[in-house]
Amino acid sequence: MTLLEMIMQKNEGLTLMGSRDLIGELVADRGQDFTPISRPAHIAQGEAKNCFQNATDLSLDSKDNLRYVEGVACSENIPFPIHHAWVIDENDNVIDPTWNKPESCLYRGVVIERELSILAEKPLPSGGGCKAILIGSKLLHRSV
Protein backbone atom coordinates (compact mmCIF):
# COMPACT_ATOMS: atom_id res chain seq x y z
CA MET A 1 0.00 0.00 0.00
CA THR A 2 1.35 3.45 -0.88
CA LEU A 3 1.57 6.27 1.65
CA LEU A 4 -1.15 8.18 -0.24
CA GLU A 5 -3.42 5.14 -0.02
CA MET A 6 -2.73 4.91 3.74
CA ILE A 7 -3.55 8.61 4.17
CA MET A 8 -6.78 8.25 2.19
CA GLN A 9 -7.78 5.16 4.18
CA LYS A 10 -7.11 6.98 7.47
CA ASN A 11 -9.09 10.02 6.29
CA GLU A 12 -12.04 7.83 5.25
CA GLY A 13 -12.05 6.11 8.66
CA LEU A 14 -11.95 9.43 10.49
CA THR A 15 -14.81 10.76 8.36
CA LEU A 16 -16.92 7.73 9.30
CA MET A 17 -16.28 8.57 12.96
CA GLY A 18 -17.25 12.22 12.42
CA SER A 19 -13.68 13.51 12.64
CA ARG A 20 -11.08 14.94 10.25
CA ASP A 21 -7.31 15.05 9.80
CA LEU A 22 -6.70 18.43 8.16
CA ILE A 23 -2.99 17.79 7.67
CA GLY A 24 -3.75 14.43 6.06
CA GLU A 25 -6.35 16.01 3.77
CA LEU A 26 -3.97 18.80 2.73
CA VAL A 27 -1.08 16.39 2.10
CA ALA A 28 -3.31 13.98 0.14
CA ASP A 29 -4.61 16.83 -2.04
CA ARG A 30 -1.59 19.14 -2.42
CA GLY A 31 1.40 17.08 -1.32
CA GLN A 32 3.89 15.02 -3.23
CA ASP A 33 5.86 11.87 -2.50
CA PHE A 34 9.56 12.28 -1.76
CA THR A 35 12.43 9.80 -2.03
CA PRO A 36 14.53 9.45 1.13
CA ILE A 37 18.29 9.01 1.23
CA SER A 38 20.63 8.11 4.07
CA ARG A 39 21.45 11.11 6.23
CA PRO A 40 24.72 12.64 5.01
CA ALA A 41 27.60 12.28 7.47
CA HIS A 42 27.91 16.05 7.97
CA ILE A 43 24.28 16.31 9.22
CA ALA A 44 23.90 15.38 12.87
CA GLN A 45 21.05 13.32 14.24
CA GLY A 46 18.49 15.69 15.77
CA GLU A 47 16.61 15.32 19.01
CA ALA A 48 13.99 12.54 18.98
CA LYS A 49 10.33 13.64 18.80
CA ASN A 50 11.43 17.15 17.80
CA CYS A 51 11.10 16.87 14.01
CA PHE A 52 9.57 20.30 13.40
CA GLN A 53 12.36 22.14 15.19
CA ASN A 54 15.07 19.82 13.83
CA ALA A 55 13.92 20.38 10.24
CA THR A 56 13.42 24.13 10.73
CA ASP A 57 16.89 24.57 12.22
CA LEU A 58 18.49 22.53 9.45
CA SER A 59 16.69 24.39 6.66
CA LEU A 60 17.52 27.82 8.07
CA ASP A 61 21.11 27.08 9.14
CA SER A 62 22.22 24.95 6.21
CA LYS A 63 24.54 26.16 3.49
CA ASP A 64 23.21 23.29 1.32
CA ASN A 65 19.99 25.10 0.25
CA LEU A 66 17.87 22.55 2.07
CA ARG A 67 14.11 23.20 2.01
CA TYR A 68 11.67 22.52 4.85
CA VAL A 69 8.86 20.04 4.17
CA GLU A 70 5.91 19.28 6.39
CA GLY A 71 3.55 16.40 5.83
CA VAL A 72 3.14 12.79 6.86
CA ALA A 73 5.54 9.90 7.00
CA CYS A 74 5.73 6.35 8.28
CA SER A 75 8.57 4.01 9.17
CA GLU A 76 9.23 0.43 10.21
CA ASN A 77 8.64 1.49 13.84
CA ILE A 78 5.61 3.67 13.01
CA PRO A 79 3.71 1.72 10.31
CA PHE A 80 0.95 4.33 9.86
CA PRO A 81 1.05 7.95 8.62
CA ILE A 82 1.88 10.58 11.25
CA HIS A 83 2.46 14.34 11.05
CA HIS A 84 6.18 14.86 10.47
CA ALA A 85 8.75 17.36 9.14
CA TRP A 86 12.01 16.92 7.23
CA VAL A 87 14.12 18.75 4.64
CA ILE A 88 14.84 18.08 0.99
CA ASP A 89 18.00 18.72 -1.00
CA GLU A 90 18.33 20.31 -4.45
CA ASN A 91 17.23 16.99 -6.03
CA ASP A 92 14.11 16.77 -3.81
CA ASN A 93 15.59 13.86 -1.82
CA VAL A 94 14.50 13.59 1.82
CA ILE A 95 17.09 14.27 4.48
CA ASP A 96 15.46 13.45 7.80
CA PRO A 97 17.35 14.89 10.77
CA THR A 98 15.10 13.13 13.29
CA TRP A 99 14.36 9.52 12.37
CA ASN A 100 16.83 6.63 12.22
CA LYS A 101 17.16 4.86 8.86
CA PRO A 102 15.17 7.44 6.87
CA GLU A 103 16.01 5.60 3.65
CA SER A 104 13.50 2.90 4.68
CA CYS A 105 10.67 5.37 5.41
CA LEU A 106 7.85 6.78 3.28
CA TYR A 107 7.33 10.56 2.99
CA ARG A 108 4.60 12.77 1.49
CA GLY A 109 4.42 16.48 2.14
CA VAL A 110 4.27 20.10 1.09
CA VAL A 111 7.42 22.20 0.64
CA ILE A 112 7.38 25.32 2.82
CA GLU A 113 9.40 28.04 1.16
CA ARG A 114 12.20 29.59 3.19
CA GLU A 115 10.36 32.89 3.72
CA LEU A 116 7.43 31.05 5.31
CA SER A 117 9.76 28.95 7.47
CA ILE A 118 11.27 32.16 8.83
CA LEU A 119 7.76 33.49 9.60
CA ALA A 120 6.97 30.22 11.40
CA GLU A 121 9.78 30.94 13.85
CA LYS A 122 8.02 34.13 15.00
CA PRO A 123 5.33 33.84 17.70
CA LEU A 124 1.83 34.89 16.71
CA PRO A 125 0.71 38.30 18.01
CA SER A 126 -1.80 36.53 20.27
CA GLY A 127 1.09 34.95 22.17
CA GLY A 128 0.39 31.76 24.05
CA GLY A 129 3.42 29.91 22.70
CA CYS A 130 1.92 29.19 19.27
CA LYS A 131 3.61 29.33 15.91
CA ALA A 132 1.97 29.21 12.50
CA ILE A 133 2.79 28.30 8.95
CA LEU A 134 0.80 29.56 6.00
CA ILE A 135 0.14 26.98 3.32
CA GLY A 136 -1.79 28.39 0.37
CA SER A 137 -4.69 30.22 1.94
CA LYS A 138 -4.69 28.18 5.17
CA LEU A 139 -3.02 29.26 8.38
CA LEU A 140 -1.83 26.24 10.34
CA HIS A 141 -1.22 26.77 14.06
CA ARG A 142 1.14 24.68 16.10
CA SER A 143 1.62 24.76 19.86
CA VAL A 144 5.18 24.86 21.09
N, C-alpha and C positions, 0 to 999 in steps of 0.2 A: 504494500500500500504506500502511495506517495505521501509526502507531508501535506500537500494540498488536500488530498482525499481525507487524511486524518483530521485536518482543520474543519473541513466541510461536515464530516461525520459528527465531530464534537459540537459544531454550531447547530446542526439539526437536532441533536439530543437536548441541548440547552433550550432550544425553541420549544420543544415538546414539553419541557418542564416550566415554561413561562419565563425563561431567563435568556440573557444574551451575553456574548463575548465580543465586545466592540473591537478589541485588538484583533481577534481572530477574523472577524468580518472584514475589517480593513485590509489585513494581510492577504486574505483569500481573494479579495476584489482588486487591490492595487499593488500587492507585493509581487516579488519575483523570487525564484529559487536561486540559491547561491551555492557554489562549489567550495567546500572547505579544503584547506591545506594544513599540513603540520605547522605548528607555531614556529616561526623563525627563531633561531637561537638568540638573536639580539633583543627579542621581546620577552620580557619576564612574565611569569605566571602571575595573574592578578589575584586579589583576595576572593575566596569562594563566596558565592551568593551575593556578589557585589558587581554583577555584570554591567549594569547601567553606568556606574561610575568608572569601572575599569575601561569600558569601551570609550566613554567620553574623554577620559584622561588621555588614552592612547591616540584618539583621533585629533585632539587639540595639541598634544605635545610632540607628535611624531613629525619627523622630517621626511617621512616616506609617502606623504599625501594620502594617508589612510582616511577613509570616510566611515562615519558612524552609520550603523544600520540597526533598526529596531524592528522586531517582529516576533516570530515563534521559532522554536527549535526543539529537537528531541535527540536523545542520545541512547546509548546502551543502558545507562543507569536510569534514565528518565524516558521511557518508551512511549510517551504521549506528548503532544505539543504544549509547550509552556512559553509564556512571555519571556523574551530574552533579548540581549543586545550584544553586538560584536562590531568589528570593523571589516572593511574590504580594502584590498590593495588596488592598484591601477588596472589590474586584469579582472576585477570583480571577484577575486577569490577571498573566501572567509578567512580571517585571522581572528581567532577567538582567544582573548586574553584571560578568560575565566575558566572554561571547561578543559578537562584533561582529554586527550585524544580527539581533538575537534575534527580530524580528518574522517572519523567514523560517525559523525553526527549529520543530521539533516537541518537545513536552514532555509527559511522563507521570510522575507522582510521588505521594509521600505527604507531606502537610503534617505538619511536626514542630512541635508546640505550643511556645510561647515557653519554658515551664518546662523542657521537655526540651532545648531548644537551649542553655539556660544550663547544664544538667547536662553537656552534651556538651563544654563548654569546660573542664571540670575533668578532670584526669588521673585515670585509674583507680588504685585503691590499689596495684595490682601494679607501677605505674610503667612504665618501658620506653617512654615517649613515645607511649602509645596513648590514644585518646579513644573514647568509646562513645556511641551513641544508642540509646535503647530505643524500639522500634516494636512496639506491641501487647505480646506476651509474648516478643519476640525482642530480644536484646541484640546490636547490631551494633558491632563493633570497627573502628577505623580507625587505622592508623599515621600518625604525624605527623612 
